[in-house]
Amino acid sequence: MTRTKIPSKTISIEDVARESGVSITTVSRVINKVGTVKEKNRSKVMRVVKELNFQPSIFAQRLATGKTNVVALVIPRYEGVFYSFYGLEVIRGVGTLCEALKLDLLLHLTDQRTPLNLRGVGGIIFSDIIGNRPQLVDALGKGIPCVVINYYLDDLDVSCIAVDNAGGAESAVDYLIGLGHKRIAHITGDVTTQAAAKRLEGYKRALEKNNIKVNEEYILYTDYSRGQARGAAEKLIKMLQPVTAVFVASDSMALEVMAVAREMGKNIPRDLSIIGFDDNPSGLYGPVALSTVRQPLIKMAEESVKELNRLMGSKNSAAKKILLPAELVIRESCCSLKTP
């Protein structure tokens, strides 16, 4: 029998099926070692595969067997995602462990209006839930293993790994109170995110347990941007009775507050003590090393991959709920309040 010469780079499963005289389904079953194929057909297919030097698609094989090692990392879309310390650390942590575990990583930037393409995905890591809860519910409904990071979920049967943002914020404000400060402001992040809302909660909790009344004028709401942090800092410093300390929901914003205060003639920390949240390395290189709360972003990202890998390997595994502790890091941007 004379076979048509087919360039190797264009050989497909359809070519193998045609040359073998069997269906594409039969070829797929032979390639994936499904035991329901007649020996006669199996031999024909294997002979043609060898003659044509056919290399089956690994991705197609995974789809056929229902097993895939493709992990999707879903990150809510927001301005500057690739410049944010949080975003870069999560991508780095997830990517590093996916490589170590031989998992293929698919990065998906999304918002709540964008449906997820779940074809060929073995598991999903949701980096926070910001308006896209329906995407998570949809994935769970389809039986796809999921892990949520940076958001603690009590009401869904899904594994989640989050940072104790409230506890970290409380420790920061406790520290400032221990230095003698009572007029302590808080510049929030976007409180539609759980992280920012919990940091605000921790701030209030620390004041209340130390019998310091929460002054709503001292709470300035922002969207995590440095521009809004600048406006908040200017407002605080111009108050008739200025605050003596400020807890800021991110290091990036805290550094902007520091810059504004210095521009307005304030000494850091003598005139204003500042503490941030993140432990962004940039906080070490300003005019004054920034005190902060360290959140274990890399650990959170790596643990999410380990957990997802566990779930992908066992369909009946129970979900885990993990809350990682945050750590207070004391540097140079805070000092004791001297009594006038």
Secondary structure, DSSP 8 states (H G I E B T S, - for coil): -------GGG--HHHHHHHHTS-HHHHHHHHTT-TTS-HHHHHHHHHHHHHHT----HHHHHHHHT---EEEEEEE--TTTTT-HHHHHHHHHHHHHHHHTT-EEEEEEE-TTS----TT-SEEEEE--SS-HHHHHHHHHTT--EEEES---SSSSSEEEEE-HHHHHHHHHHHHHHTT--SEEEE---TTSHHHHHHHHHHHHHHHHTT----GGGEE---S-HHHHHHHHHHHHTSSS--SEEEESSHHHHHHHHHHHHHTT--TTTT-EEE-SB--GGGGSSSS--BEEE--HHHHHHHHHHHHHHHHH-TT----EEEE--EEE--SS-------
